[in-house]
């Protein structure tokens, strides 16, 4: 039996709640269920997450059948289970296997993980030191990037001033 799922609503980090003709029990339907941004992804996890995202939904067998990832069934199954427990994949039981879907795009995950890491640095007691390291690294990477950073800072400052004026 094929279980077709369609996205109903979008949540933080693009996580999706799915509906169908029947009411399946979904492990990630809990509104308190969050994507674990502290957990980094390895190359295989990134590859499988992207494969599921591009397919919209997939079982382990379907990921194998695409032949884009050359791993054993058990390796892909274990990796998809880990991605589920990290909050990046949702799943529903379909017969004897799980059907998975990506709760956010790979780009959304990267953005959220980056923002989360930066917020953590900004809460540090050494925030000025971290900022100086960041500016130094940007300058060493590319002078044009440093100009772009300055432009972004100026734009953000202007937006903040506008918001203050509206109060």
N, C-alpha and C positions, 0 to 999 in steps of 0.2 A: 504494500500500500504506500503510495507516495503522499507525503505531507507537504503541501505547498503553504508557505508562510509569506505574508506581506507586511511591510512595516506600517505601524499605526501612528506612532509618535516618535519624536526625537527627544533625547535627554542629553545630559552632560556628556561630553566626549563622543557625541553622536551615537550613544547607545540607543538601541531600538527595542520597542516592545512589539511583539508580533502577535497576529491573530489568525485564526483559520475557522473552518466550519465547526470545529469542536474546540473545547477549552482544554488545551494541553497543560500539564504542569510544567512550568518552566523554572529552572533553577535560578535564573537571574532576574525574575520578575519583581523581586523585593526592591522597593524604592530605596532602601538603605544599602543595597548592593552597589559597591563602588569599584571602579577600575583601580587596581593597585599600581599607582604611578611610581612607587618606590622600586618596583621590580623591573630590572632592565631585561631586554629581550636579546636572546642570542640570534645568530644568523638563521638557524632553522625555524625558530619561532617567528621571526620577521617574515620569512618566506611563506610559511603556512598561514599566518595572519593575512598576508596580502592575497594569497590564493583563495582563501575563504571570502575575503572582502570582494574580490573580483567576481566570484561565482554567486554572490548574495547568500546562498546557503550551500552546505556541503556535508557529506558524510566522509569518514576516513577513506572509504573505498573510492568515492568520487574524486577526492584529492589525489589518490594514487592513479586513478584512471586518466587524469589530465597529463600525466607523465612529465610534469614540470619539476617535480620533486622526486629525486631518486633515493628513497629510503624504504625501509621495511614497513609493513602494515603496523606492527606494534610500536615502532618508533614514531610514526605519524600519530597514532592513537594516543600515545603517552604525551606527545607534544601538544596535541589539541586539548587534552585534559588539563595540562598545565596552563594553557592559554585561557581555558574556562575558569580555572581557579584564580588566575590573575585578574579576571574580570574582562578580558579582551574578547572572549567569545561567549555567546549565550548558547544554550542547547536545549533540545527537547527530544525525548525518547521516541523513536520511529521504528516500530517493530523491535528488533533486538539491538539496534544501533542508535547512536545519537545523531541527530541532524544539528549542525552548528551554524551560527551566523556571527558575523563580526559586529561587536557592539559599537565600534568606532572605526573610522578609516585609519590606515597606517599614518597618514599625514596628521590626522586629528590626535592620534596617540603621541606622535613625536612632539606636536605643539604643546599638548597638555603636560607631557613629561618635562619638557624644557621649561615651561612656565612654572611648574611645581618646583623644579630644582632651583630656578632663579629666586622664587619667593623664599625658599629655604635659606639661600645665601643672604637675602635681604633682611631676614630676621636675625641674622648672626650679630653678635656684639662687634664683629670686625667688618661690618658692611662696607665702610669706606675703603678698607684694604682690598676687599673682593672687587669693588668697582674699579679701583686703580689697576688691578691685575687684568680685569676684563678689557679696559681701555688699552692697556699695554699690548695685550694679545691681539686685539683688533688692529691696532696700528702696525704691529709686526706682520700681520697677515696681508694687509693691503691698505694703502693710504686712502684709496677711494672709499673703502669700507668705513674708515674713520670719518670721512666727510659725510657719508650716509648716516652714520650714527649721530653725528652732530645735528644733522637735519631732522632726524627722528626725535631727538631730545627737544629741539626748538619747537617742532610741531606739537609735541605732547605738552610742553610748557604753555603754548598758546591755547590749547584746548582746556587746560586747567584754569587759566585766567578767564576764559569765557564762562566756564562753569561757575567760578567764584562770582563773576559779575551778574549771573542769573539769580543768585541767592538773595 
